[in-house]
Amino acid sequence: MSKRTAIRDLSCASIEVKPVDADWSEGYGEKWDFVDADRCDKCGKIVVGCDENTRHRYVDEESTCDGYVSLSAPMMSYWYPVEIDDTGEAAKALVDLPLCVVTVDGQTGLALTGGGMDLSWEICAAYIALGHLPPLHFCDVPDMASRWTPAKARTVAACVRSCNIAAGWATDRAKRVRRTAKSMRERSAREQTRKAG
């Protein structure tokens, strides 16, 4: 996941993803689980785990570092499906974003670890970090007062690609619906002619 994928090579598998409601207050360990990553405040190493706000050495058994890591569980009442093969590596790829990796009833995805504002930019960036084009649902990113950066440009390029692909799918779907309607009308007309004759 550390290798940066070209926008044209990002997977289209998540374009139609929509948020899924979740109640994180029950079923932990049975219905759902999470993994998050943070940089140790003392040594700077990226640490992956599911123990919130703890010492580095308690999460990484090979470490003697007594610095702290802040690993966050899901906070908002929804999550976003995405296929993830290695949840630990995915969590590392998201280390600078306010999202953690979740597994809900055997399906992997992402969940916000904070809220209070529109985090569409961060959600889109998370999908991109995992090798996916962002879901169309989040591609209407807000005009923020923050500085324009290469990362923002990359996110916009990926959002535009998601929109263009979704538009192509919608156009193809409309063509199929029109073909279906034409076929049904013709079949109905033939049936009426047969009955009349």
N, C-alpha and C positions, 0 to 999 in steps of 0.2 A: 504494500500500500504506500510505501514511501516514494516509489517511482511515480512521477507526475504523468498522467495519461493525457494525451492530446484531446481536445474537445471533440473532434470528429470521431474519436475512438471510444468515447464514454458510452456505457450501456444505455439502451433505451428502456430497459426493463422496469424502471420506476416512474416513467413519465405520467402514468395514469393513477399513481398512488394518491390516496386521500387519507387524512388523519382518521385514526380509529380510537374510539372512546376507551378509557381505561380507568379502573379504580385501583390505585397503587396502595391503598390502605389495607388491602386484604389479599391473601393468596401468595405472599412472597415465599419463594422457594418451592412452591407447589405448582402454581399457575404461571408465575412470572419470576424472572431473575434479571439482574443487571450487572454490567461491568463498566467501569469508568477508568480514566487515566488522568494523572496529574503529574506535574514536575515537583520533585522534592524541593522544599524551600531552602534546604541546606546544600545538597550536592548537585541539584539540577537534573538528576536522572528521572526519566519518565517511568512512573510506577503504575501498574495496572492492578486493579482489584475491585472489591465490592464492600470494603469496610470504610464507612464514612469518617472523615477527619481523624486520622490516626497517624502513628509514627511510621516512617519508611520501613524500618526493620521489622515491624509487625506484619507488613504486607509482603515484603520480599525477604524470605528466610535466609537468603545468601548475603543480605546486607547487614552491616552493623551501624548504619547511619541512623542517628536519632532525630533527623529532620522530620518535618510534618508533610503529609500529603492530604489534600482535600478531595476525596473521592465522593461524588455526588450521585444520589439516587434520583429517579424520575420525580419531578415535582408537579407538572401540569397533568391534567386528566385526559391525556391522549398520547398516542404514539404513531410512528410512521413506519410502515413495513419496508424493508429492504433486505434482499438476500445477502447474508454474510456468512462466509465460510469459517473465518477465524475471528471470534468476538474480541479476543485480546488484542490482535493486530488492528482491528477496526477501532477499538477504543484508543489506541496509540495515535491513529491517524486523525482522531477528533480531539486530541489533547488541548488545543487552543480554542475549542468551540464549546458552547454551553449545552452540549448534548451527551448522553451516554448511550451505550448499546444495551438493548433489552432483548429478552427472549420471552415471548408470550405464547403460552400453549404450543411450544415447539417452533414458533415462527419468529425469526429475528427482525429487528428494526431499531429505530432510534427514538429517544424521548428527550424532551427538554429538561435540563437540570435547573432552570431558572425561568423567570418570565417578567411580566410587567410592561413589555413593549413588543412591537412587531419584530419577531426574530426570523423573518423570511430569508434575509441575507445569510444568516448563520445556518439555517436548515438547508438552503441550497448549497452552501459551501460544504456542508457535511456529506451530502450525496456525492458531490464532485470528488471530495477526498476519498470516498469509497469506490470511485470508478463508475459512477452513474450520472446520467443527466438528471437535473433536478426535476421533481414532480411539477407538472403544469400548475397545480394548485398553489404553489409558492412562488411562481415565476413573476408575479406582479410585485416585485420588490419595491419598498418605499424609497422615496427620495430623502436620503438622510443628510444631516449636516456634516457628516464625517468626510474626511479627505478622500479623494479619488486615488485608488491604488491599483497596481497590477492585479492584485487578488480580486478587487471589485470588477475590473475589466474582464477577468476570466469568468467570474460568476455571471456577469451580464451575457457574455458570449455563450455560455452553457444554457442560460435561460432562453435566449433567442433560439438556439438550436432545438430545445425542448418544444418551444412554441411552434416552430416551423414543422417539426416532425408531427406534432399533434394535429396541426392544420392539415397536413398531408393525409393523415389517418382519417380525419373527419371528412375530407373531400372524397377519399376512396369509399368510406362508409356510405356517404350520400349516393354515390354512383351505384353501389350494391343495392341500396334500398330502392332506387329508381328502377334498376333491372328487375328486382323482385316484383315491384308493382306492375311493371310491363308484362312480365311473365304470367302473373296472376290474372291480369285483365285479358290477355290473349287466351289463356286456358279457359277462363270463364266464358269468353265469346264463342270459343269452339264448342264448349259444352251446350250453350244456348242454341247454337246452330244445329248441333246434333239432335237436341230435343225437339226443335222445331221441324226438322226434316223427317 
